[in-house]
Amino acid sequence: MVVVQAQTAPYRVADLTPEAKGEFVAIEESARAALQEVRGVLGVLREDGAQAQTAPQPTLADLPALPGAARSAGMDLAWHLGPAPDDCPPGTGLVLHRVVRESLANASRHSPGAAVRVDLVRVHPADGPAGALLTVATSPSSTAGSTERGGGQGIPGMRTRVEAVGGTLTAGPTAEGGFAVTASVPLADRPRLGE
């Protein structure tokens, strides 16, 4: 979020001096360098077979903390979470949390000033088990955002995570000129190999 805030601040703050704009560029570059260093360290740890991560992972219960950070970054955010399903597997909750977080970061980077709406509802399809439907949609933005690709996996990474828990993810422009990410996931654990 530091990189995104530094990128979008010049669009949100009127009458910036060239020196102030330069400071935002320096903040962005420093934050990117720090992220690259952390990614490098994590890559080394993964290659050397380091211990599995033991820190608590976010779940659906942690989603309500995300709007505050996004709004403090200047995002116009509407937030609708249906009742959190009690039967949501931890891995599915983690995936939904990461899709929301990545989608908000992408909206801030690529569509600064756009209104963003997050909806998470429980669905009951007639031909299958209960599931959750997540939509993160942006309105058209009047301000050009960053066209630079970040160092992360973005939409392909979100799709891989959602598919790993048996769901589907679509992402693309909307008819109104905005952008939407929609994830549909089952609320039942996938069977493990051998079961």
Secondary structure as UniProt FT lines:
FT   HELIX           2..12
FT   HELIX           18..47
FT   TURN            48..49
FT   HELIX           60..65
FT   HELIX           66..72
FT   TURN            73..74
FT   STRAND          76..81
FT   TURN            86..87
FT   HELIX           90..110
FT   TURN            112..113
FT   STRAND          115..123
FT   TURN            126..127
FT   STRAND          131..138
FT   HELIX           154..164
FT   TURN            165..166
FT   STRAND          168..173
FT   TURN            175..176
FT   STRAND          179..186
FT   TURN            193..194
//
